[in-house]
Amino acid sequence: MRRLMHRTFGGPAVLEIVQEPDPEPGPGEVRVRVHAAALNPVDWKIFTGTAAATSRGLEPPMGVGNDVAGVVDAVGEGVTHLAIGDRVFGSARAKAMQDRTVVDVATEALVRTPDGLDDLRASCLVVAGRTAWAGVDRLALGEGDTVLVNGAAGGVGVLAVQLARLRGARVVGTANPRNHDRLVAYGVDAIPYGDGMLDRLRALGGVDAVFETHGTAGIDAGIALGVPQERMVGIAVKGHAGVEGVPTDLGQTGAALAELAALAADGTLDVPIAGVVGLEDAHDAYRVLMGGHVHGKLVVDLLAR
Ligand SMILES: NC(=O)c1ccc[n+]([C@@H]2O[C@H](COP(=O)([O-])OP(=O)(O)OC[C@H]3O[C@@H](n4cnc5c(N)ncnc54)[C@H](OP(=O)(O)O)[C@@H]3O)[C@@H](O)[C@H]2O)c1
């Protein structure tokens, strides 16, 4: 099988495709024939050797990516809830960008893909969907709330704004003006980020909660507008002004992924895909992602040859 991997930390140029034997699932594991693997910023934060790698004890040589969708094609001893042929999506930590991967079903979330949800979109729900779901849940959003989503057009933001709207909240989302029409279509009040954001938020009547996906500006604006610390989450810069990230409980992740998949399968949740590439172009897709202005998700199609 083909496997995207790197032997040293570095930019996308360190990524290479190697041929390896298919991995075999051990006890408690299943093997997935990967059809789609979505990209996340944490992938490049790991392969470039930032704290995202060192804090997890990750050292090359190692694989790339986390989010997979495909079909179970081998089942290890003791796994009874999944069978060969089941469509699944979930986490394969540092081993997503390869034709086959092995997942430990006790420690990594892997759930069934419902009919009506294709593999490309299913793969987009794993890290971004779980994070959007957990952030909106932690903020306990509902009718009468107005939430600021700073960085509303990215992989997490575009799902967070929709989940917040589904819970009845008013959403103010920041994005580059070229993305405003897409946010307005979700019922979002779209404003530019950057200089003057606080004045724009005041002009809209302020906010009760903040989901910060980009840096710290949304949290600083929330503080200026009197939003309590417990009604803010910050996923890009953890701990700014004491504001926490999102919880990563595995049981909750499985339930969240199943709920997100059902919403996406029936069309309630839009999962915008910015681009699909073959494995040989994954390094270029990471370069684009590292530019920081992708709307929705970039995905590697492992079936494209
Ligand atoms: N569990 C976790 O803690 C967790 C999980 C997922 C992600 N994250 C982190 O959260 C961040 C966002 O992830 P993602 O997947 O959504 O990234 P992404 O898909 O790359 O989206 C980035 C978005 O940031 C927006 N942006 C760029 N400059 C901005 C600015 N100055 N102010 C506000 N928004 C700006 C861009 O919007 P425009 O195109 O409109 O400019 C773009 O859509 C990353 O740092 C990622 O590592 C953490």
Ligand as a Chemical Component Dictionary entry (heavy atoms), coordinates in Angstrom:
data_LIG
# 
_chem_comp.id                   LIG 
_chem_comp.type                 NON-POLYMER 
_chem_comp.pdbx_formal_charge   0 
_chem_comp.three_letter_code    LIG 
# 
loop_
_chem_comp_atom.comp_id 
_chem_comp_atom.atom_id 
_chem_comp_atom.alt_atom_id 
_chem_comp_atom.type_symbol 
_chem_comp_atom.charge 
_chem_comp_atom.model_Cartn_x 
_chem_comp_atom.model_Cartn_y 
_chem_comp_atom.model_Cartn_z 
_chem_comp_atom.pdbx_ordinal 
LIG N1  N1  N 0  -9.145  20.192 19.672 1  
LIG C1  C1  C 0  -8.599  21.311 19.339 2  
LIG O1  O1  O 0  -8.099  21.969 20.191 3  
LIG C2  C2  C 0  -8.609  21.801 17.910 4  
LIG C3  C3  C 0  -9.355  21.099 16.974 5  
LIG C4  C4  C 0  -9.425  21.586 15.676 6  
LIG C5  C5  C 0  -8.703  22.732 15.319 7  
LIG N2  N2  N 1  -7.933  23.350 16.248 8  
LIG C6  C6  C 0  -7.164  24.563 15.871 9  
LIG O2  O2  O 0  -8.101  25.592 15.559 10 
LIG C7  C7  C 0  -7.628  26.385 14.496 11 
LIG C8  C8  C 0  -8.656  26.423 13.379 12 
LIG O3  O3  O 0  -8.778  25.128 12.811 13 
LIG P1  P1  P 0  -9.553  24.938 11.426 14 
LIG O4  O4  O 0  -9.498  23.506 11.090 15 
LIG O5  O5  O -1 -10.868 25.618 11.468 16 
LIG O6  O6  O 0  -8.570  25.774 10.462 17 
LIG P2  P2  P 0  -8.773  26.218 8.943  18 
LIG O7  O7  O 0  -9.745  25.322 8.277  19 
LIG O8  O8  O 0  -7.423  26.370 8.376  20 
LIG O9  O9  O 0  -9.496  27.648 9.027  21 
LIG C9  C9  C 0  -8.794  28.779 9.300  22 
LIG C10 C10 C 0  -9.755  29.979 9.142  23 
LIG O10 O10 O 0  -9.190  31.064 9.873  24 
LIG C11 C11 C 0  -9.713  32.226 9.289  25 
LIG N3  N3  N 0  -8.846  33.360 9.555  26 
LIG C12 C12 C 0  -7.671  33.681 8.937  27 
LIG N4  N4  N 0  -7.167  34.811 9.482  28 
LIG C13 C13 C 0  -8.040  35.203 10.458 29 
LIG C14 C14 C 0  -8.056  36.281 11.387 30 
LIG N5  N5  N 0  -7.081  37.218 11.440 31 
LIG N6  N6  N 0  -9.100  36.346 12.248 32 
LIG C15 C15 C 0  -10.090 35.439 12.241 33 
LIG N7  N7  N 0  -10.141 34.388 11.367 34 
LIG C16 C16 C 0  -9.091  34.284 10.492 35 
LIG C17 C17 C 0  -9.803  31.962 7.809  36 
LIG O11 O11 O 0  -10.958 32.626 7.345  37 
LIG P3  P3  P 0  -10.970 33.484 5.958  38 
LIG O12 O12 O 0  -10.723 32.491 4.861  39 
LIG O13 O13 O 0  -12.347 34.048 5.923  40 
LIG O14 O14 O 0  -9.853  34.487 6.058  41 
LIG C18 C18 C 0  -9.940  30.434 7.712  42 
LIG O15 O15 O 0  -11.208 30.069 7.211  43 
LIG C19 C19 C 0  -6.273  25.809 14.120 44 
LIG O16 O16 O 0  -5.271  26.508 14.816 45 
LIG C20 C20 C 0  -6.340  24.388 14.615 46 
LIG O17 O17 O 0  -5.086  23.809 14.883 47 
LIG C21 C21 C 0  -7.875  22.924 17.544 48 
# 
loop_
_chem_comp_bond.comp_id 
_chem_comp_bond.atom_id_1 
_chem_comp_bond.atom_id_2 
_chem_comp_bond.value_order 
_chem_comp_bond.pdbx_ordinal 
LIG N1  C1  SING 1  
LIG C1  O1  DOUB 2  
LIG C1  C2  SING 3  
LIG C2  C3  SING 4  
LIG C2  C21 DOUB 5  
LIG C3  C4  DOUB 6  
LIG C4  C5  SING 7  
LIG C5  N2  DOUB 8  
LIG N2  C6  SING 9  
LIG N2  C21 SING 10 
LIG C6  O2  SING 11 
LIG C6  C20 SING 12 
LIG O2  C7  SING 13 
LIG C7  C8  SING 14 
LIG C7  C19 SING 15 
LIG C8  O3  SING 16 
LIG O3  P1  SING 17 
LIG P1  O4  DOUB 18 
LIG P1  O5  SING 19 
LIG P1  O6  SING 20 
LIG O6  P2  SING 21 
LIG P2  O7  DOUB 22 
LIG P2  O8  SING 23 
LIG P2  O9  SING 24 
LIG O9  C9  SING 25 
LIG C9  C10 SING 26 
LIG C10 O10 SING 27 
LIG C10 C18 SING 28 
LIG O10 C11 SING 29 
LIG C11 N3  SING 30 
LIG C11 C17 SING 31 
LIG N3  C12 SING 32 
LIG N3  C16 SING 33 
LIG C12 N4  DOUB 34 
LIG N4  C13 SING 35 
LIG C13 C14 SING 36 
LIG C13 C16 DOUB 37 
LIG C14 N5  SING 38 
LIG C14 N6  DOUB 39 
LIG N6  C15 SING 40 
LIG C15 N7  DOUB 41 
LIG N7  C16 SING 42 
LIG C17 O11 SING 43 
LIG C17 C18 SING 44 
LIG O11 P3  SING 45 
LIG P3  O12 DOUB 46 
LIG P3  O13 SING 47 
LIG P3  O14 SING 48 
LIG C18 O15 SING 49 
LIG C19 O16 SING 50 
LIG C19 C20 SING 51 
LIG C20 O17 SING 52 
# 
